[in-house]
Amino acid sequence: MILQSTNYISNLNLKNEYRIIGRNSKDFESYPDTWSETERITNKVAAKIFKIDNVDLLAGCCAFNSNVGEVIAKNSTELLTDTEWPLICQDSHIMVNYDEVSFLPFNFQYNKGRNDYYWLGYIPRLKLALQAFESFKRHM
């Protein structure tokens, strides 16, 4: 489902649910290759684990209510919350759903000082993917 509403947050109706909020393809492609190419690998695995086609797990955006937040807070121990939190929810029989939105483009201004845009940038981004895979593995 592609959502473009500026009122996206106010229209959320979350009950016993963790909502992954991902980038549409145009926004996803606005990210440096070092990000998008390595995130595609993680997203492929996430799609299988959560049974959600074309999920964009690493956008760093999600939504849930306070009850789900309590479950997450009691069980969260990892640094990569993008993968850990939906796994905690899945393990706790909380629905994990997905929305694709058009308001998460890459902005170089907000990422000044990062050094992961050129080929050396694949190193930290591949480490991030490995960290995600380790998180997936722990929840198998």
The first five atom37 places (N, CA, C, CB, O) and aatype in JSON, in Angstrom:
{
  "aatype": [12, 9, 10, 5, 15, 16, 2, 18, 9, 15, 2, 10, 2, 10, 11, 2, 6, 18, 1, 9, 9, 7, 1, 2, 15, 11, 3, 13, 6, 15, 18, 14, 3, 16, 17, 15, 6, 16, 6, 1, 9, 16, 2, 11, 19, 0, 0, 11, 9, 13, 11, 9, 3, 2, 19, 3, 10, 10, 0, 7, 4, 4, 0, 13, 2, 15, 2, 19, 7, 6, 19, 9, 0, 11, 2, 15, 16, 6, 10, 10, 16, 3, 16, 6, 17, 14, 10, 9, 4, 5, 3, 15, 8, 9, 12, 19, 2, 18, 3, 6, 19, 15, 13, 10, 14, 13, 2, 13, 5, 18, 2, 11, 7, 1, 2, 3, 18, 18, 17, 10, 7, 18, 9, 14, 1, 10, 11, 10, 0, 10, 5, 0, 13, 6, 15, 13, 11, 1, 8, 12],
  "atom_mask": [
    [1, 1, 1, 1, 1],
    [1, 1, 1, 1, 1],
    [1, 1, 1, 1, 1],
    [1, 1, 1, 1, 1],
    [1, 1, 1, 1, 1],
    [1, 1, 1, 1, 1],
    [1, 1, 1, 1, 1],
    [1, 1, 1, 1, 1],
    [1, 1, 1, 1, 1],
    [1, 1, 1, 1, 1],
    [1, 1, 1, 1, 1],
    [1, 1, 1, 1, 1],
    [1, 1, 1, 1, 1],
    [1, 1, 1, 1, 1],
    [1, 1, 1, 1, 1],
    [1, 1, 1, 1, 1],
    [1, 1, 1, 1, 1],
    [1, 1, 1, 1, 1],
    [1, 1, 1, 1, 1],
    [1, 1, 1, 1, 1],
    [1, 1, 1, 1, 1],
    [1, 1, 1, 0, 1],
    [1, 1, 1, 1, 1],
    [1, 1, 1, 1, 1],
    [1, 1, 1, 1, 1],
    [1, 1, 1, 1, 1],
    [1, 1, 1, 1, 1],
    [1, 1, 1, 1, 1],
    [1, 1, 1, 1, 1],
    [1, 1, 1, 1, 1],
    [1, 1, 1, 1, 1],
    [1, 1, 1, 1, 1],
    [1, 1, 1, 1, 1],
    [1, 1, 1, 1, 1],
    [1, 1, 1, 1, 1],
    [1, 1, 1, 1, 1],
    [1, 1, 1, 1, 1],
    [1, 1, 1, 1, 1],
    [1, 1, 1, 1, 1],
    [1, 1, 1, 1, 1],
    [1, 1, 1, 1, 1],
    [1, 1, 1, 1, 1],
    [1, 1, 1, 1, 1],
    [1, 1, 1, 1, 1],
    [1, 1, 1, 1, 1],
    [1, 1, 1, 1, 1],
    [1, 1, 1, 1, 1],
    [1, 1, 1, 1, 1],
    [1, 1, 1, 1, 1],
    [1, 1, 1, 1, 1],
    [1, 1, 1, 1, 1],
    [1, 1, 1, 1, 1],
    [1, 1, 1, 1, 1],
    [1, 1, 1, 1, 1],
    [1, 1, 1, 1, 1],
    [1, 1, 1, 1, 1],
    [1, 1, 1, 1, 1],
    [1, 1, 1, 1, 1],
    [1, 1, 1, 1, 1],
    [1, 1, 1, 0, 1],
    [1, 1, 1, 1, 1],
    [1, 1, 1, 1, 1],
    [1, 1, 1, 1, 1],
    [1, 1, 1, 1, 1],
    [1, 1, 1, 1, 1],
    [1, 1, 1, 1, 1],
    [1, 1, 1, 1, 1],
    [1, 1, 1, 1, 1],
    [1, 1, 1, 0, 1],
    [1, 1, 1, 1, 1],
    [1, 1, 1, 1, 1],
    [1, 1, 1, 1, 1],
    [1, 1, 1, 1, 1],
    [1, 1, 1, 1, 1],
    [1, 1, 1, 1, 1],
    [1, 1, 1, 1, 1],
    [1, 1, 1, 1, 1],
    [1, 1, 1, 1, 1],
    [1, 1, 1, 1, 1],
    [1, 1, 1, 1, 1],
    [1, 1, 1, 1, 1],
    [1, 1, 1, 1, 1],
    [1, 1, 1, 1, 1],
    [1, 1, 1, 1, 1],
    [1, 1, 1, 1, 1],
    [1, 1, 1, 1, 1],
    [1, 1, 1, 1, 1],
    [1, 1, 1, 1, 1],
    [1, 1, 1, 1, 1],
    [1, 1, 1, 1, 1],
    [1, 1, 1, 1, 1],
    [1, 1, 1, 1, 1],
    [1, 1, 1, 1, 1],
    [1, 1, 1, 1, 1],
    [1, 1, 1, 1, 1],
    [1, 1, 1, 1, 1],
    [1, 1, 1, 1, 1],
    [1, 1, 1, 1, 1],
    [1, 1, 1, 1, 1],
    [1, 1, 1, 1, 1],
    [1, 1, 1, 1, 1],
    [1, 1, 1, 1, 1],
    [1, 1, 1, 1, 1],
    [1, 1, 1, 1, 1],
    [1, 1, 1, 1, 1],
    [1, 1, 1, 1, 1],
    [1, 1, 1, 1, 1],
    [1, 1, 1, 1, 1],
    [1, 1, 1, 1, 1],
    [1, 1, 1, 1, 1],
    [1, 1, 1, 1, 1],
    [1, 1, 1, 1, 1],
    [1, 1, 1, 0, 1],
    [1, 1, 1, 1, 1],
    [1, 1, 1, 1, 1],
    [1, 1, 1, 1, 1],
    [1, 1, 1, 1, 1],
    [1, 1, 1, 1, 1],
    [1, 1, 1, 1, 1],
    [1, 1, 1, 1, 1],
    [1, 1, 1, 0, 1],
    [1, 1, 1, 1, 1],
    [1, 1, 1, 1, 1],
    [1, 1, 1, 1, 1],
    [1, 1, 1, 1, 1],
    [1, 1, 1, 1, 1],
    [1, 1, 1, 1, 1],
    [1, 1, 1, 1, 1],
    [1, 1, 1, 1, 1],
    [1, 1, 1, 1, 1],
    [1, 1, 1, 1, 1],
    [1, 1, 1, 1, 1],
    [1, 1, 1, 1, 1],
    [1, 1, 1, 1, 1],
    [1, 1, 1, 1, 1],
    [1, 1, 1, 1, 1],
    [1, 1, 1, 1, 1],
    [1, 1, 1, 1, 1],
    [1, 1, 1, 1, 1],
    [1, 1, 1, 1, 1]
  ],
  "atom_positions": [
    [[0.84, -1.16, 0.0], [0.0, 0.0, 0.0], [0.89, 1.25, 0.0], [-0.96, -0.01, 1.21], [1.74, 1.39, 0.88]],
    [[0.72, 2.13, -0.96], [1.49, 3.35, -1.03], [0.65, 4.48, -0.45], [1.92, 3.67, -2.5], [-0.46, 4.75, -0.92]],
    [[1.18, 5.14, 0.57], [0.48, 6.24, 1.22], [1.26, 7.52, 1.01], [0.28, 5.96, 2.72], [2.47, 7.55, 1.22]],
    [[0.58, 8.59, 0.6], [1.23, 9.85, 0.34], [0.68, 10.97, 1.21], [1.08, 10.22, -1.11], [1.1, 12.11, 1.06]],
    [[-0.21, 10.7, 2.08], [-0.89, 11.72, 2.86], [0.04, 12.41, 3.84], [-2.06, 11.11, 3.61], [0.85, 11.77, 4.52]],
    [[-0.08, 13.72, 3.91], [0.67, 14.46, 4.92], [0.09, 14.2, 6.3], [0.66, 15.96, 4.6], [0.73, 14.51, 7.31]],
    [[-1.08, 13.66, 6.35], [-1.73, 13.33, 7.63], [-1.56, 11.86, 7.98], [-3.21, 13.68, 7.57], [-2.37, 11.3, 8.73]],
    [[-0.53, 11.24, 7.45], [-0.34, 9.8, 7.66], [-0.4, 9.42, 9.14], [1.01, 9.36, 7.08], [-1.11, 8.49, 9.52]],
    [[0.34, 10.12, 9.96], [0.41, 9.76, 11.38], [-0.95, 9.92, 12.06], [1.45, 10.62, 12.1], [-1.36, 9.05, 12.83]],
    [[-1.64, 10.99, 11.78], [-2.93, 11.2, 12.43], [-3.98, 10.19, 11.97], [-3.43, 12.6, 12.15], [-4.98, 9.98, 12.65]],
    [[-3.75, 9.56, 10.83], [-4.7, 8.56, 10.33], [-4.37, 7.13, 10.76], [-4.75, 8.63, 8.84], [-5.12, 6.21, 10.44]],
    [[-3.27, 6.94, 11.47], [-2.92, 5.6, 11.92], [-3.93, 5.13, 12.97], [-1.49, 5.57, 12.5], [-4.33, 5.88, 13.85]],
    [[-4.31, 3.88, 12.85], [-5.21, 3.27, 13.82], [-4.57, 1.96, 14.24], [-6.66, 3.05, 13.23], [-4.83, 0.91, 13.64]],
    [[-3.73, 2.01, 15.26], [-2.95, 0.85, 15.67], [-3.55, 0.23, 16.92], [-1.49, 1.23, 15.91], [-3.86, 0.92, 17.89]],
    [[-3.71, -1.06, 16.88], [-4.16, -1.79, 18.08], [-3.02, -2.69, 18.51], [-5.49, -2.62, 17.79], [-2.0, -2.2, 18.99]],
    [[-3.15, -3.98, 18.34], [-2.11, -4.94, 18.69], [-1.25, -5.17, 17.45], [-2.72, -6.29, 19.23], [-1.28, -6.24, 16.84]],
    [[-0.49, -4.12, 17.08], [0.2, -4.14, 15.79], [1.5, -3.35, 15.85], [-0.7, -3.6, 14.69], [1.58, -2.32, 16.53]],
    [[2.49, -3.83, 15.12], [3.73, -3.11, 14.86], [3.73, -2.8, 13.38], [5.01, -3.93, 15.3], [3.65, -3.72, 12.56]],
    [[3.81, -1.53, 13.01], [3.75, -1.14, 11.61], [5.13, -0.7, 11.14], [2.72, -0.02, 11.39], [5.66, 0.3, 11.62]],
    [[5.71, -1.45, 10.21], [6.94, -1.05, 9.54], [6.54, 0.0, 8.5], [7.69, -2.28, 8.89], [5.61, -0.22, 7.72]],
    [[7.24, 1.12, 8.48], [6.95, 2.18, 7.51], [8.18, 2.32, 6.63], [6.59, 3.54, 8.22], [9.25, 2.71, 7.08]],
    [[8.0, 1.98, 5.36], [9.13, 1.96, 4.43], [9.01, 2.96, 3.31], [0.0, 0.0, 0.0], [7.97, 3.59, 3.11]],
    [[10.1, 3.08, 2.57], [10.19, 4.03, 1.47], [9.61, 3.47, 0.19], [11.64, 4.43, 1.25], [9.74, 2.28, -0.1]],
    [[8.96, 4.33, -0.58], [8.55, 3.9, -1.91], [9.8, 3.79, -2.78], [7.5, 4.89, -2.53], [10.88, 4.22, -2.37]],
    [[9.66, 3.23, -3.97], [10.84, 2.96, -4.8], [11.58, 4.23, -5.19], [10.44, 2.2, -6.06], [12.81, 4.23, -5.26]],
    [[10.86, 5.31, -5.45], [11.52, 6.58, -5.81], [12.38, 7.08, -4.66], [10.46, 7.65, -6.2], [13.53, 7.47, -4.87]],
    [[11.83, 7.08, -3.45], [12.6, 7.52, -2.28], [13.76, 6.58, -2.0], [11.69, 7.63, -1.05], [14.86, 7.02, -1.67]],
    [[13.52, 5.28, -2.12], [14.57, 4.3, -1.87], [15.76, 4.53, -2.8], [14.03, 2.87, -2.04], [16.91, 4.45, -2.37]],
    [[15.47, 4.81, -4.06], [16.54, 5.02, -5.04], [17.25, 6.35, -4.85], [15.97, 4.94, -6.45], [18.29, 6.58, -5.47]],
    [[16.73, 7.24, -4.0], [17.4, 8.51, -3.74], [18.58, 8.33, -2.77], [16.4, 9.53, -3.17], [19.37, 9.26, -2.57]],
    [[18.7, 7.16, -2.17], [19.78, 6.88, -1.22], [21.04, 6.48, -1.98], [19.37, 5.76, -0.23], [20.95, 5.94, -3.08]],
    [[22.22, 6.73, -1.41], [23.46, 6.32, -2.07], [23.46, 4.81, -2.34], [24.69, 6.7, -1.21], [22.85, 4.04, -1.61]],
    [[24.16, 4.41, -3.4], [24.24, 2.98, -3.75], [24.74, 2.13, -2.59], [25.15, 2.79, -4.96], [24.29, 1.0, -2.4]],
    [[25.66, 2.68, -1.81], [26.2, 1.91, -0.68], [25.1, 1.55, 0.31], [27.3, 2.71, 0.03], [25.18, 0.53, 0.99]],
    [[24.08, 2.38, 0.39], [22.95, 2.11, 1.29], [21.94, 1.18, 0.6], [22.26, 3.43, 1.71], [21.61, 0.11, 1.12]],
    [[21.46, 1.6, -0.57], [20.37, 0.87, -1.22], [20.76, -0.55, -1.6], [19.9, 1.62, -2.46], [19.97, -1.48, -1.43]],
    [[21.97, -0.73, -2.12], [22.38, -2.08, -2.54], [22.5, -3.03, -1.36], [23.7, -2.02, -3.28], [22.1, -4.19, -1.46]],
    [[23.04, -2.56, -0.25], [23.18, -3.44, 0.92], [21.84, -3.63, 1.63], [24.23, -2.86, 1.9], [21.58, -4.71, 2.18]],
    [[21.0, -2.61, 1.63], [19.69, -2.76, 2.27], [18.77, -3.7, 1.5], [19.02, -1.39, 2.41], [17.92, -4.36, 2.09]],
    [[18.95, -3.77, 0.19], [18.14, -4.71, -0.6], [18.33, -6.15, -0.11], [18.5, -4.61, -2.1], [17.38, -6.93, -0.06]],
    [[19.55, -6.47, 0.26], [19.85, -7.83, 0.74], [19.08, -8.09, 2.03], [21.38, -8.02, 0.97], [18.43, -9.12, 2.16]],
    [[19.16, -7.18, 2.97], [18.46, -7.33, 4.24], [16.95, -7.37, 4.03], [18.83, -6.2, 5.2], [16.25, -8.16, 4.65]],
    [[16.45, -6.52, 3.15], [15.01, -6.48, 2.88], [14.51, -7.79, 2.27], [14.69, -5.33, 1.96], [13.38, -8.19, 2.55]],
    [[15.31, -8.45, 1.45], [14.92, -9.74, 0.89], [14.72, -10.77, 1.99], [15.98, -10.25, -0.12], [13.74, -11.52, 1.99]],
    [[15.64, -10.8, 2.94], [15.52, -11.74, 4.06], [14.32, -11.36, 4.92], [16.82, -11.75, 4.9], [13.55, -12.23, 5.33]],
    [[14.17, -10.08, 5.21], [13.05, -9.61, 6.03], [11.71, -9.97, 5.39], [13.14, -8.1, 6.25], [10.76, -10.32, 6.1]],
    [[11.61, -9.88, 4.08], [10.36, -10.22, 3.38], [9.98, -11.67, 3.64], [10.5, -9.97, 1.87], [8.8, -11.98, 3.81]],
    [[10.97, -12.54, 3.68], [10.69, -13.96, 3.95], [10.32, -14.17, 5.42], [11.92, -14.83, 3.6], [9.38, -14.92, 5.72]],
    [[11.03, -13.53, 6.32], [10.78, -13.72, 7.76], [9.41, -13.19, 8.16], [11.87, -13.04, 8.58], [8.68, -13.84, 8.91]],
    [[9.06, -12.0, 7.67], [7.79, -11.39, 8.06], [6.65, -11.69, 7.09], [7.96, -9.9, 8.18], [5.51, -11.28, 7.31]],
    [[6.97, -12.41, 6.02], [5.98, -12.76, 5.0], [5.28, -11.51, 4.46], [4.95, -13.74, 5.59], [4.05, -11.46, 4.34]],
    [[6.1, -10.51, 4.14], [5.62, -9.25, 3.57], [6.43, -8.98, 2.31], [5.74, -8.06, 4.6], [7.63, -8.71, 2.39]],
    [[5.79, -9.05, 1.16], [6.47, -8.79, -0.1], [7.0, -7.36, -0.15], [5.53, -9.04, -1.29], [6.33, -6.42, 0.28]],
    [[8.2, -7.21, -0.67], [8.81, -5.9, -0.92], [8.88, -5.01, 0.31], [8.05, -5.19, -1.99], [8.72, -3.79, 0.2]],
    [[9.1, -5.58, 1.46], [9.21, -4.79, 2.68], [10.51, -3.99, 2.68], [9.14, -5.71, 3.93], [11.54, -4.47, 2.21]],
    [[10.45, -2.78, 3.2], [11.63, -1.94, 3.37], [11.83, -1.78, 4.88], [11.46, -0.53, 2.65], [11.31, -0.85, 5.48]],
    [[12.57, -2.68, 5.46], [12.72, -2.75, 6.91], [13.65, -1.69, 7.48], [13.22, -4.1, 7.29], [13.46, -1.25, 8.61]],
    [[14.66, -1.28, 6.71], [15.71, -0.44, 7.27], [15.51, 1.06, 7.05], [17.01, -0.84, 6.69], [16.47, 1.82, 7.13]],
    [[14.29, 1.48, 6.78], [14.03, 2.92, 6.65], [14.14, 3.62, 7.99], [12.64, 3.15, 6.03], [14.25, 4.85, 8.05]],
    [[14.1, 2.86, 9.07], [14.21, 3.45, 10.4], [12.93, 4.12, 10.85], [0.0, 0.0, 0.0], [12.96, 5.04, 11.67]],
    [[11.81, 3.67, 10.33], [10.53, 4.3, 10.64], [9.52, 3.2, 10.98], [10.03, 5.18, 9.47], [9.4, 2.21, 10.26]],
    [[8.8, 3.4, 12.07], [7.79, 2.42, 12.47], [6.75, 3.11, 13.33], [8.44, 1.25, 13.23], [6.91, 4.27, 13.72]],
    [[5.67, 2.39, 13.62], [4.62, 2.93, 14.48], [4.01, 1.79, 15.28], [3.52, 3.67, 13.65], [3.89, 0.66, 14.8]],
    [[3.63, 2.1, 16.51], [2.97, 1.13, 17.38], [2.34, 1.89, 18.54], [3.97, 0.04, 17.89], [2.69, 3.04, 18.8]],
    [[1.41, 1.23, 19.24], [0.78, 1.89, 20.37], [1.57, 1.62, 21.65], [-0.67, 1.42, 20.53], [2.57, 0.9, 21.63]],
    [[1.13, 2.18, 22.75], [1.88, 2.08, 24.01], [1.93, 0.65, 24.54], [1.25, 2.99, 25.05], [2.92, 0.27, 25.17]],
    [[0.9, -0.14, 24.31], [0.94, -1.54, 24.77], [2.04, -2.32, 24.06], [-0.42, -2.22, 24.54], [2.77, -3.07, 24.7]],
    [[2.14, -2.14, 22.77], [3.21, -2.79, 22.0], [4.56, -2.22, 22.44], [2.99, -2.61, 20.47], [5.54, -2.96, 22.53]],
    [[4.61, -0.93, 22.69], [5.83, -0.3, 23.16], [6.33, -0.9, 24.46], [0.0, 0.0, 0.0], [7.54, -1.05, 24.66]],
    [[5.42, -1.25, 25.35], [5.8, -1.88, 26.61], [6.43, -3.25, 26.37], [4.57, -2.03, 27.53], [7.43, -3.59, 27.0]],
    [[5.87, -4.02, 25.46], [6.43, -5.34, 25.11], [7.83, -5.17, 24.55], [5.52, -6.08, 24.09], [8.76, -5.89, 24.93]],
    [[7.98, -4.22, 23.65], [9.29, -3.97, 23.04], [10.29, -3.54, 24.11], [9.17, -2.89, 21.94], [11.4, -4.06, 24.15]],
    [[9.9, -2.59, 24.97], [10.82, -2.07, 25.99], [11.28, -3.17, 26.95], [10.15, -0.96, 26.78], [12.43, -3.16, 27.39]],
    [[10.42, -4.1, 27.26], [10.76, -5.19, 28.18], [11.72, -6.19, 27.56], [9.5, -5.9, 28.64], [12.44, -6.9, 28.27]],
    [[11.74, -6.27, 26.23], [12.49, -7.32, 25.55], [13.64, -6.84, 24.67], [11.57, -8.11, 24.73], [14.4, -7.66, 24.17]],
    [[13.78, -5.56, 24.48], [14.79, -5.04, 23.56], [16.17, -4.98, 24.21], [14.39, -3.65, 23.07], [16.34, -4.41, 25.29]],
    [[17.14, -5.58, 23.53], [18.52, -5.59, 24.03], [19.54, -5.26, 22.95], [18.84, -6.94, 24.63], [20.71, -5.05, 23.26]],
    [[19.12, -5.19, 21.7], [20.05, -5.03, 20.58], [20.16, -3.57, 20.14], [19.62, -5.89, 19.41], [19.3, -2.75, 20.46]],
    [[21.22, -3.27, 19.4], [21.43, -1.92, 18.88], [20.62, -1.66, 17.61], [22.9, -1.7, 18.61], [20.16, -0.54, 17.39]],
    [[20.45, -2.67, 16.78], [19.74, -2.5, 15.51], [18.25, -2.77, 15.73], [20.31, -3.45, 14.41], [17.76, -3.88, 15.52]],
    [[17.55, -1.74, 16.16], [16.14, -1.89, 16.5], [15.26, -2.09, 15.26], [15.66, -0.69, 17.27], [14.16, -2.63, 15.37]],
    [[15.73, -1.65, 14.08], [14.94, -1.84, 12.86], [14.6, -3.31, 12.65], [15.7, -1.31, 11.64], [13.5, -3.63, 12.19]],
    [[15.52, -4.19, 12.98], [15.25, -5.62, 12.84], [14.73, -6.23, 14.13], [16.52, -6.36, 12.39], [13.84, -7.08, 14.11]],
    [[15.27, -5.8, 15.26], [14.91, -6.43, 16.53], [13.46, -6.2, 16.92], [15.8, -5.91, 17.63], [12.78, -7.15, 17.31]],
    [[12.96, -4.98, 16.82], [11.62, -4.7, 17.31], [10.53, -5.49, 16.58], [11.34, -3.24, 17.17], [9.66, -6.05, 17.26]],
    [[10.52, -5.56, 15.26], [9.48, -6.38, 14.64], [9.64, -7.87, 14.96], [9.5, -6.19, 13.13], [8.65, -8.61, 15.01]],
    [[10.88, -8.31, 15.19], [11.09, -9.7, 15.59], [10.51, -9.95, 16.99], [12.59, -10.06, 15.56], [9.9, -10.99, 17.23]],
    [[10.71, -9.02, 17.9], [10.12, -9.14, 19.24], [8.61, -9.24, 19.12], [10.52, -7.92, 20.14], [7.97, -10.07, 19.78]],
    [[8.04, -8.39, 18.29], [6.59, -8.41, 18.11], [6.11, -9.72, 17.51], [6.15, -7.25, 17.22], [5.12, -10.29, 17.97]],
    [[6.8, -10.19, 16.5], [6.42, -11.47, 15.89], [6.49, -12.59, 16.92], [7.34, -11.78, 14.68], [5.59, -13.43, 16.99]],
    [[7.57, -12.61, 17.72], [7.72, -13.63, 18.77], [6.63, -13.52, 19.83], [9.09, -13.51, 19.42], [6.28, -14.51, 20.46]],
    [[6.09, -12.3, 20.02], [5.05, -12.05, 21.03], [3.65, -12.12, 20.46], [5.28, -10.7, 21.67], [2.69, -11.72, 21.12]],
    [[3.52, -12.6, 19.23], [2.22, -12.76, 18.55], [1.52, -11.42, 18.34], [1.31, -13.7, 19.35], [0.29, -11.34, 18.39]],
    [[2.31, -10.39, 18.11], [1.79, -9.08, 17.75], [1.9, -8.98, 16.23], [2.58, -7.9, 18.48], [2.95, -9.29, 15.66]],
    [[0.84, -8.54, 15.59], [0.85, -8.43, 14.12], [1.95, -7.48, 13.66], [-0.51, -7.95, 13.61], [2.14, -6.41, 14.24]],
    [[2.65, -7.88, 12.62], [3.65, -7.02, 11.98], [3.12, -6.72, 10.58], [5.09, -7.7, 11.94], [2.96, -7.63, 9.76]],
    [[2.85, -5.44, 10.32], [2.33, -5.01, 9.04], [3.27, -3.98, 8.43], [0.91, -4.42, 9.19], [4.26, -3.58, 9.04]],
    [[2.95, -3.57, 7.21], [3.85, -2.7, 6.46], [3.08, -1.67, 5.64], [4.74, -3.53, 5.54], [2.06, -1.99, 5.03]],
    [[3.57, -0.45, 5.64], [3.1, 0.61, 4.75], [4.29, 1.17, 4.01], [2.35, 1.73, 5.55], [5.38, 1.33, 4.57]],
    [[4.07, 1.47, 2.74], [5.08, 2.14, 1.92], [4.64, 3.58, 1.75], [5.27, 1.42, 0.52], [3.5, 3.85, 1.37]],
    [[5.55, 4.51, 2.03], [5.19, 5.92, 1.99], [6.12, 6.7, 1.06], [5.22, 6.52, 3.4], [7.16, 6.2, 0.63]],
    [[5.73, 7.93, 0.78], [6.52, 8.76, -0.14], [7.17, 9.94, 0.56], [5.63, 9.27, -1.27], [7.49, 10.94, -0.09]],
    [[7.37, 9.86, 1.86], [7.95, 11.0, 2.57], [9.25, 10.68, 3.29], [6.95, 11.54, 3.55], [9.55, 11.29, 4.31]],
    [[10.02, 9.71, 2.77], [11.29, 9.34, 3.39], [12.47, 9.38, 2.41], [11.17, 7.96, 4.0], [13.24, 8.43, 2.36]],
    [[12.62, 10.47, 1.63], [13.75, 10.53, 0.71], [15.05, 10.79, 1.46], [13.52, 11.62, -0.35], [15.06, 11.28, 2.59]],
    [[16.15, 10.46, 0.79], [17.47, 10.74, 1.36], [17.73, 12.24, 1.28], [18.58, 9.94, 0.62], [17.38, 12.88, 0.29]],
    [[18.34, 12.78, 2.31], [18.68, 14.2, 2.33], [20.13, 14.32, 2.78], [17.71, 15.0, 3.27], [20.45, 14.08, 3.95]],
    [[21.01, 14.69, 1.86], [22.44, 14.81, 2.18], [22.67, 15.8, 3.33], [23.23, 15.25, 0.94], [23.6, 15.61, 4.12]],
    [[21.86, 16.83, 3.42], [22.02, 17.84, 4.47], [21.92, 17.2, 5.86], [20.96, 18.94, 4.32], [22.67, 17.57, 6.76]],
    [[21.03, 16.25, 6.04], [20.85, 15.6, 7.34], [21.92, 14.54, 7.61], [19.48, 14.97, 7.42], [22.04, 14.05, 8.73]],
    [[22.67, 14.2, 6.59], [23.68, 13.15, 6.72], [25.09, 13.68, 6.48], [23.39, 12.03, 5.76], [25.98, 12.92, 6.11]],
    [[25.3, 14.98, 6.69], [26.62, 15.58, 6.52], [27.61, 14.92, 7.46], [26.58, 17.1, 6.76], [27.28, 14.56, 8.59]],
    [[28.84, 14.77, 6.96], [29.9, 14.21, 7.79], [30.0, 12.69, 7.72], [0.0, 0.0, 0.0], [30.94, 12.11, 8.25]],
    [[29.06, 12.06, 7.07], [29.13, 10.61, 6.92], [30.17, 10.29, 5.85], [27.73, 10.0, 6.55], [30.36, 11.08, 4.92]],
    [[30.81, 9.17, 5.96], [31.82, 8.8, 4.97], [31.45, 7.52, 4.24], [33.18, 8.65, 5.64], [32.32, 6.78, 3.78]],
    [[30.16, 7.24, 4.15], [29.77, 5.96, 3.54], [29.07, 6.13, 2.19], [28.87, 5.2, 4.48], [28.2, 5.32, 1.85]],
    [[29.43, 7.15, 1.44], [28.84, 7.34, 0.12], [29.67, 6.73, -1.0], [28.65, 8.81, -0.14], [29.12, 6.41, -2.06]],
    [[30.95, 6.56, -0.8], [31.83, 6.03, -1.83], [32.09, 4.56, -1.57], [33.16, 6.82, -1.89], [31.48, 3.98, -0.66]],
    [[32.97, 3.93, -2.34], [33.13, 2.48, -2.24], [33.51, 2.04, -0.84], [34.18, 2.0, -3.22], [33.13, 0.95, -0.43]],
    [[34.25, 2.84, -0.1], [34.58, 2.47, 1.28], [33.34, 2.42, 2.17], [35.59, 3.46, 1.86], [33.34, 1.8, 3.23]],
    [[32.29, 3.08, 1.72], [31.04, 3.06, 2.45], [30.37, 1.71, 2.49], [0.0, 0.0, 0.0], [29.5, 1.47, 3.33]],
    [[30.77, 0.81, 1.59], [30.19, -0.53, 1.63], [30.58, -1.28, 2.9], [30.63, -1.33, 0.41], [29.84, -2.15, 3.36]],
    [[31.73, -0.94, 3.47], [32.19, -1.65, 4.67], [31.22, -1.48, 5.84], [33.59, -1.16, 5.07], [30.74, -2.48, 6.36]],
    [[30.91, -0.25, 6.28], [29.97, -0.12, 7.39], [28.56, -0.59, 7.03], [29.92, 1.31, 7.86], [27.84, -1.1, 7.89]],
    [[28.17, -0.42, 5.78], [26.82, -0.83, 5.38], [26.7, -2.36, 5.33], [26.45, -0.23, 4.0], [25.65, -2.91, 5.67]],
    [[27.78, -3.05, 4.92], [27.76, -4.52, 4.96], [27.8, -5.02, 6.4], [28.95, -5.09, 4.17], [27.2, -6.04, 6.72]],
    [[28.5, -4.3, 7.27], [28.49, -4.66, 8.69], [27.08, -4.52, 9.26], [29.49, -3.78, 9.48], [26.65, -5.34, 10.08]],
    [[26.37, -3.49, 8.84], [24.99, -3.29, 9.27], [24.11, -4.45, 8.79], [24.45, -1.95, 8.75], [23.28, -4.95, 9.54]],
    [[24.3, -4.86, 7.55], [23.54, -6.0, 7.03], [23.85, -7.27, 7.81], [23.84, -6.22, 5.53], [22.95, -8.04, 8.14]],
    [[25.11, -7.48, 8.12], [25.49, -8.65, 8.92], [24.85, -8.59, 10.3], [27.02, -8.75, 9.05], [24.39, -9.61, 10.81]],
    [[24.82, -7.42, 10.9], [24.18, -7.25, 12.2], [22.69, -7.6, 12.1], [24.35, -5.8, 12.71], [22.15, -8.23, 13.01]],
    [[22.05, -7.21, 11.03], [20.64, -7.55, 10.83], [20.46, -9.05, 10.7], [20.09, -6.84, 9.57], [19.55, -9.62, 11.3]],
    [[21.34, -9.71, 9.94], [21.24, -11.16, 9.77], [21.45, -11.89, 11.09], [22.26, -11.64, 8.75], [20.79, -12.89, 11.36]],
    [[22.38, -11.38, 11.91], [22.59, -12.0, 13.23], [21.34, -11.86, 14.09], [23.81, -11.35, 13.95], [20.99, -12.78, 14.82]],
    [[20.68, -10.74, 14.01], [19.44, -10.53, 14.74], [18.36, -11.5, 14.26], [18.96, -9.08, 14.58], [17.66, -12.1, 15.07]],
    [[18.23, -11.65, 12.95], [17.27, -12.6, 12.38], [17.58, -14.02, 12.9], [17.31, -12.57, 10.83], [16.68, -14.76, 13.3]],
    [[18.84, -14.36, 12.87], [19.28, -15.71, 13.27], [18.94, -16.0, 14.74], [20.79, -15.86, 13.05], [18.52, -17.11, 15.07]],
    [[19.12, -15.01, 15.61], [18.82, -15.2, 17.03], [17.33, -15.46, 17.29], [19.27, -13.97, 17.81], [16.97, -16.05, 18.31]],
    [[16.49, -15.03, 16.38], [15.04, -15.19, 16.58], [14.47, -16.37, 15.8], [14.32, -13.91, 16.17], [13.25, -16.5, 15.69]],
    [[15.32, -17.21, 15.29], [14.82, -18.39, 14.54], [14.38, -19.48, 15.49], [15.9, -18.94, 13.59], [13.93, -20.54, 15.05]]
  ]
}
